[in-house]
Amino acid sequence: MSPVKSLARTRRELAEFVRQRRERVTPTEVGLPSGPRRRTPGLRREEVAALAGVGITWYTWFEQGRDINVSETFLLNLSRVLKLDDEDCCHLFLLAQQRPPAYEARQATAVSPLTQAVLDQLAPCPAYVMNLRWDLVAWNESADRWFGLNDRAATERNLLRLVFRDDGLRERMPDWERDARKLLANFRCDLAVAPEDPTILAFVDDMRRLSEPFRHWWAEPDRQGYQRGISRLTGDDGRVRSLRHEMLIVDEHHHLRMLVYFDDDTGNGVGGTDSRRDTEG
């Protein structure tokens, strides 16, 4: 097949791929009213264009597979609007004759309203969702009472940063050194998933500068056991609680995981009475 015919076929595949994905996304998923007289399945072209930050004529040409130049920023915006997972995002880039973006460009920093509702329903068990960098991107009210997440800046909402840099939390962890070493070792294992991610590498460099224990233990991680949560914690009542935790996959493609804590002595939640409220990640 000649290069011209091959390119034409790729453009047809791009047009079909984008159209199919557009028709799968409902208006409510992107914050638009559904309306009583919608004849088009999914989103309209003009809606996608507006959400992706481009003109309707230009977007129509793109979806028709015309020979126009597209930027990485537009493709990433389109992936977000069309709710593409990691695999589909890469496929979109390849169909558009573009190199797939680095992982960090697609790293999730929030969860869906339904996932937040699940977190809230888990109370009184403290629970949070973290990404591959171990940023806490969503949590319930019980977890907020543990870590004070609502009052922290977004850059401080990271499990390792809390464990290594928050003196108040450290005093409440009777097994701080053991827990910190194990958490650090498992974070190092997660780094193998995206070893060249500049945002994670920058975080590691920052922590090595800010924490002497982090810097010393980073070179020789303790690989005994597998632990993503804290094993014992002193509550507001002064009682030391032995904890169990369960990890659940929230979004495999974006490496989002949910940690739920249980009191090992009772099997119940350890967060106390919960008055829930909406919380952004």
One Martini backbone bead per residue (centre of mass of N, CA, C, O) as a GRO file, in nm:
protein
  281
    1MET     BB    1   0.097   0.035   0.022
    2SER     BB    2   0.075   0.352   0.000
    3PRO     BB    3   0.131   0.627   0.190
    4VAL     BB    4  -0.130   0.775   0.110
    5LYS     BB    5  -0.331   0.543   0.169
    6SER     BB    6  -0.245   0.496   0.463
    7LEU     BB    7  -0.315   0.781   0.566
    8ALA     BB    8  -0.614   0.774   0.486
    9ARG     BB    9  -0.690   0.537   0.668
   10THR     BB   10  -0.604   0.665   0.937
   11ARG     BB   11  -0.807   0.902   0.921
   12ARG     BB   12  -1.058   0.725   0.925
   13GLU     BB   13  -0.997   0.594   1.199
   14LEU     BB   14  -0.995   0.854   1.359
   15ALA     BB   15  -1.283   0.946   1.297
   16GLU     BB   16  -1.422   0.691   1.414
   17PHE     BB   17  -1.305   0.693   1.697
   18VAL     BB   18  -1.406   0.974   1.789
   19ARG     BB   19  -1.705   0.935   1.735
   20GLN     BB   20  -1.752   0.693   1.923
   21ARG     BB   21  -1.654   0.834   2.184
   22ARG     BB   22  -1.851   1.072   2.177
   23GLU     BB   23  -2.117   0.883   2.192
   24ARG     BB   24  -2.044   0.773   2.495
   25VAL     BB   25  -2.078   1.057   2.610
   26THR     BB   26  -2.240   1.223   2.845
   27PRO     BB   27  -2.336   1.527   2.950
   28THR     BB   28  -2.321   1.471   3.262
   29GLU     BB   29  -2.011   1.385   3.263
   30VAL     BB   30  -1.944   1.715   3.176
   31GLY     BB   31  -2.173   1.919   3.298
   32LEU     BB   32  -2.431   1.882   3.115
   33PRO     BB   33  -2.725   1.914   2.991
   34SER     BB   34  -2.939   1.697   2.832
   35GLY     BB   35  -3.216   1.737   2.750
   36PRO     BB   36  -3.523   1.661   2.571
   37ARG     BB   37  -3.401   1.696   2.238
   38ARG     BB   38  -3.189   1.477   2.191
   39ARG     BB   39  -3.046   1.311   1.897
   40THR     BB   40  -2.760   1.285   1.986
   41PRO     BB   41  -2.533   1.075   2.074
   42GLY     BB   42  -2.407   1.212   2.326
   43LEU     BB   43  -2.201   1.437   2.192
   44ARG     BB   44  -2.148   1.721   2.044
   45ARG     BB   45  -1.927   1.885   1.859
   46GLU     BB   46  -1.954   2.167   1.997
   47GLU     BB   47  -1.901   2.057   2.282
   48VAL     BB   48  -1.621   1.943   2.241
   49ALA     BB   49  -1.488   2.199   2.140
   50ALA     BB   50  -1.537   2.370   2.393
   51LEU     BB   51  -1.399   2.173   2.601
   52ALA     BB   52  -1.118   2.174   2.421
   53GLY     BB   53  -1.061   2.475   2.300
   54VAL     BB   54  -1.212   2.492   2.012
   55GLY     BB   55  -1.329   2.518   1.711
   56ILE     BB   56  -1.579   2.384   1.526
   57THR     BB   57  -1.448   2.376   1.247
   58TRP     BB   58  -1.181   2.248   1.329
   59TYR     BB   59  -1.303   1.996   1.466
   60THR     BB   60  -1.451   1.888   1.219
   61TRP     BB   61  -1.199   1.840   1.052
   62PHE     BB   62  -1.072   1.641   1.246
   63GLU     BB   63  -1.312   1.430   1.249
   64GLN     BB   64  -1.284   1.398   0.923
   65GLY     BB   65  -0.962   1.368   0.859
   66ARG     BB   66  -0.805   1.604   0.802
   67ASP     BB   67  -0.521   1.799   0.699
   68ILE     BB   68  -0.414   1.868   1.020
   69ASN     BB   69  -0.276   2.026   1.286
   70VAL     BB   70  -0.178   1.891   1.605
   71SER     BB   71  -0.167   1.902   1.948
   72GLU     BB   72  -0.103   1.781   2.256
   73THR     BB   73  -0.305   1.955   2.409
   74PHE     BB   74  -0.554   1.878   2.247
   75LEU     BB   75  -0.540   1.568   2.290
   76LEU     BB   76  -0.562   1.584   2.598
   77ASN     BB   77  -0.831   1.732   2.608
   78LEU     BB   78  -0.988   1.519   2.448
   79SER     BB   79  -0.937   1.284   2.641
   80ARG     BB   80  -1.087   1.414   2.875
   81VAL     BB   81  -1.365   1.455   2.742
   82LEU     BB   82  -1.380   1.134   2.642
   83LYS     BB   83  -1.273   0.944   2.870
   84LEU     BB   84  -0.989   0.831   2.836
   85ASP     BB   85  -0.777   0.598   2.863
   86ASP     BB   86  -0.461   0.510   2.832
   87GLU     BB   87  -0.493   0.339   2.573
   88ASP     BB   88  -0.672   0.542   2.409
   89CYS     BB   89  -0.479   0.778   2.419
   90CYS     BB   90  -0.252   0.645   2.258
   91HIS     BB   91  -0.424   0.582   2.007
   92LEU     BB   92  -0.489   0.870   1.932
   93PHE     BB   93  -0.199   0.964   1.883
   94LEU     BB   94  -0.132   0.759   1.658
   95LEU     BB   95  -0.358   0.844   1.461
   96ALA     BB   96  -0.232   1.153   1.475
   97GLN     BB   97   0.081   1.127   1.443
   98GLN     BB   98   0.169   1.088   1.753
   99ARG     BB   99   0.337   1.095   2.037
  100PRO     BB  100   0.301   0.974   2.320
  101PRO     BB  101   0.269   1.075   2.622
  102ALA     BB  102   0.362   1.121   2.914
  103TYR     BB  103   0.241   1.006   3.201
  104GLU     BB  104   0.197   1.274   3.368
  105ALA     BB  105  -0.025   1.393   3.169
  106ARG     BB  106  -0.239   1.151   3.298
  107GLN     BB  107  -0.243   1.202   3.590
  108ALA     BB  108  -0.435   1.159   3.852
  109THR     BB  109  -0.624   1.415   4.081
  110ALA     BB  110  -0.905   1.257   4.080
  111VAL     BB  111  -1.250   1.174   4.125
  112SER     BB  112  -1.542   1.052   4.114
  113PRO     BB  113  -1.845   1.092   4.259
  114LEU     BB  114  -1.881   0.786   4.316
  115THR     BB  115  -1.617   0.741   4.471
  116GLN     BB  116  -1.680   0.947   4.691
  117ALA     BB  117  -1.933   0.799   4.791
  118VAL     BB  118  -1.787   0.547   4.884
  119LEU     BB  119  -1.611   0.680   5.095
  120ASP     BB  120  -1.844   0.794   5.267
  121GLN     BB  121  -1.978   0.503   5.322
  122LEU     BB  122  -1.723   0.388   5.497
  123ALA     BB  123  -1.808   0.505   5.735
  124PRO     BB  124  -1.576   0.500   5.998
  125CYS     BB  125  -1.373   0.436   5.786
  126PRO     BB  126  -1.080   0.517   5.689
  127ALA     BB  127  -1.038   0.678   5.356
  128TYR     BB  128  -0.836   0.666   5.051
  129VAL     BB  129  -0.696   0.812   4.754
  130MET     BB  130  -0.417   0.712   4.544
  131ASN     BB  131  -0.147   0.758   4.357
  132LEU     BB  132   0.165   0.689   4.230
  133ARG     BB  133   0.278   0.935   4.424
  134TRP     BB  134   0.087   0.937   4.688
  135ASP     BB  135  -0.145   1.108   4.647
  136LEU     BB  136  -0.423   1.254   4.802
  137VAL     BB  137  -0.731   1.280   4.609
  138ALA     BB  138  -0.915   1.131   4.830
  139TRP     BB  139  -1.171   1.142   5.100
  140ASN     BB  140  -1.287   1.112   5.418
  141GLU     BB  141  -1.376   1.227   5.727
  142SER     BB  142  -1.203   1.026   5.887
  143ALA     BB  143  -0.933   1.092   5.743
  144ASP     BB  144  -0.933   1.391   5.820
  145ARG     BB  145  -0.901   1.343   6.127
  146TRP     BB  146  -0.621   1.217   6.101
  147PHE     BB  147  -0.474   1.440   5.869
  148GLY     BB  148  -0.596   1.718   5.783
  149LEU     BB  149  -0.671   1.762   5.466
  150ASN     BB  150  -0.855   2.015   5.427
  151ASP     BB  151  -0.611   2.216   5.551
  152ARG     BB  152  -0.432   2.142   5.316
  153ALA     BB  153  -0.225   2.151   5.083
  154ALA     BB  154  -0.188   1.975   4.799
  155THR     BB  155   0.128   1.918   4.840
  156GLU     BB  156   0.065   1.777   5.139
  157ARG     BB  157  -0.114   1.539   5.002
  158ASN     BB  158   0.099   1.297   5.117
  159LEU     BB  159   0.193   1.017   5.267
  160LEU     BB  160   0.502   1.058   5.287
  161ARG     BB  161   0.500   1.349   5.380
  162LEU     BB  162   0.347   1.294   5.640
  163VAL     BB  163   0.536   1.080   5.770
  164PHE     BB  164   0.817   1.259   5.736
  165ARG     BB  165   0.694   1.578   5.812
  166ASP     BB  166   0.485   1.510   6.044
  167ASP     BB  167   0.517   1.535   6.379
  168GLY     BB  168   0.236   1.462   6.484
  169LEU     BB  169   0.210   1.188   6.340
  170ARG     BB  170   0.469   1.059   6.444
  171GLU     BB  171   0.376   1.057   6.751
  172ARG     BB  172   0.123   0.855   6.664
  173MET     BB  173   0.360   0.642   6.575
  174PRO     BB  174   0.499   0.378   6.733
  175ASP     BB  175   0.608   0.251   6.431
  176TRP     BB  176   0.756   0.456   6.247
  177GLU     BB  177   1.013   0.324   6.126
  178ARG     BB  178   0.885   0.071   6.011
  179ASP     BB  179   0.668   0.206   5.840
  180ALA     BB  180   0.845   0.401   5.675
  181ARG     BB  181   1.024   0.186   5.539
  182LYS     BB  182   0.795   0.026   5.401
  183LEU     BB  183   0.668   0.254   5.242
  184LEU     BB  184   0.922   0.328   5.082
  185ALA     BB  185   0.965   0.053   4.946
  186ASN     BB  186   0.685   0.054   4.795
  187PHE     BB  187   0.729   0.312   4.640
  188ARG     BB  188   0.970   0.205   4.480
  189CYS     BB  189   0.802  -0.006   4.328
  190ASP     BB  190   0.614   0.201   4.188
  191LEU     BB  191   0.835   0.348   4.025
  192ALA     BB  192   0.869   0.112   3.813
  193VAL     BB  193   0.621   0.199   3.639
  194ALA     BB  194   0.760   0.519   3.635
  195PRO     BB  195   1.092   0.589   3.613
  196GLU     BB  196   1.055   0.880   3.424
  197ASP     BB  197   0.885   1.049   3.605
  198PRO     BB  198   0.926   1.378   3.684
  199THR     BB  199   0.729   1.414   3.928
  200ILE     BB  200   0.843   1.183   4.102
  201LEU     BB  201   1.143   1.262   4.098
  202ALA     BB  202   1.097   1.539   4.227
  203PHE     BB  203   0.980   1.431   4.489
  204VAL     BB  204   1.226   1.270   4.579
  205ASP     BB  205   1.425   1.507   4.587
  206ASP     BB  206   1.267   1.668   4.796
  207MET     BB  207   1.272   1.450   5.025
  208ARG     BB  208   1.580   1.424   5.046
  209ARG     BB  209   1.611   1.723   5.141
  210LEU     BB  210   1.390   1.721   5.392
  211SER     BB  211   1.479   1.407   5.471
  212GLU     BB  212   1.700   1.206   5.624
  213PRO     BB  213   1.566   0.927   5.637
  214PHE     BB  214   1.488   0.917   5.342
  215ARG     BB  215   1.776   0.938   5.228
  216HIS     BB  216   1.892   0.679   5.365
  217TRP     BB  217   1.656   0.464   5.281
  218TRP     BB  218   1.640   0.485   4.970
  219ALA     BB  219   1.902   0.296   4.913
  220GLU     BB  220   1.767   0.075   5.146
  221PRO     BB  221   1.510  -0.104   5.121
  222ASP     BB  222   1.250  -0.260   5.283
  223ARG     BB  223   1.123  -0.598   5.175
  224GLN     BB  224   0.940  -0.669   5.419
  225GLY     BB  225   0.675  -0.699   5.298
  226TYR     BB  226   0.341  -0.535   5.239
  227GLN     BB  227   0.296  -0.174   5.267
  228ARG     BB  228   0.052   0.119   5.264
  229GLY     BB  229   0.010   0.146   5.570
  230ILE     BB  230  -0.067   0.192   5.898
  231SER     BB  231  -0.031  -0.011   6.189
  232ARG     BB  232  -0.018   0.226   6.415
  233LEU     BB  233  -0.243   0.439   6.622
  234THR     BB  234  -0.307   0.731   6.794
  235GLY     BB  235  -0.569   0.852   6.937
  236ASP     BB  236  -0.754   1.101   7.088
  237ASP     BB  237  -0.785   0.896   7.350
  238GLY     BB  238  -0.481   0.743   7.364
  239ARG     BB  239  -0.525   0.495   7.195
  240VAL     BB  240  -0.374   0.215   7.066
  241ARG     BB  241  -0.404   0.108   6.732
  242SER     BB  242  -0.456  -0.172   6.552
  243LEU     BB  243  -0.408  -0.215   6.198
  244ARG     BB  244  -0.601  -0.257   5.909
  245HIS     BB  245  -0.576  -0.300   5.545
  246GLU     BB  246  -0.731  -0.219   5.229
  247MET     BB  247  -0.685  -0.268   4.879
  248LEU     BB  248  -0.823  -0.084   4.600
  249ILE     BB  249  -0.921  -0.061   4.274
  250VAL     BB  250  -1.016   0.223   4.081
  251ASP     BB  251  -0.775   0.282   3.849
  252GLU     BB  252  -0.568   0.116   3.650
  253HIS     BB  253  -0.460   0.330   3.438
  254HIS     BB  254  -0.410   0.557   3.689
  255HIS     BB  255  -0.327   0.429   3.964
  256LEU     BB  256  -0.579   0.396   4.154
  257ARG     BB  257  -0.609   0.375   4.518
  258MET     BB  258  -0.770   0.220   4.797
  259LEU     BB  259  -0.768   0.295   5.149
  260VAL     BB  260  -0.872   0.083   5.424
  261TYR     BB  261  -0.948   0.108   5.768
  262PHE     BB  262  -0.899  -0.111   6.059
  263ASP     BB  263  -0.967  -0.241   6.359
  264ASP     BB  264  -0.803  -0.517   6.484
  265ASP     BB  265  -0.977  -0.563   6.752
  266THR     BB  266  -1.285  -0.524   6.601
  267GLY     BB  267  -1.327  -0.461   6.274
  268ASN     BB  268  -1.364  -0.163   6.282
  269GLY     BB  269  -1.379   0.143   6.267
  270VAL     BB  270  -1.154   0.445   6.360
  271GLY     BB  271  -1.317   0.739   6.325
  272GLY     BB  272  -1.594   0.747   6.424
  273THR     BB  273  -1.806   0.979   6.400
  274ASP     BB  274  -1.987   1.072   6.094
  275SER     BB  275  -1.991   1.383   5.914
  276ARG     BB  276  -2.073   1.432   5.603
  277ARG     BB  277  -1.895   1.572   5.314
  278ASP     BB  278  -1.794   1.736   5.060
  279THR     BB  279  -1.487   1.637   4.875
  280GLU     BB  280  -1.200   1.739   4.737
  281GLY     BB  281  -0.899   1.618   4.575
   0.00000   0.00000   0.00000
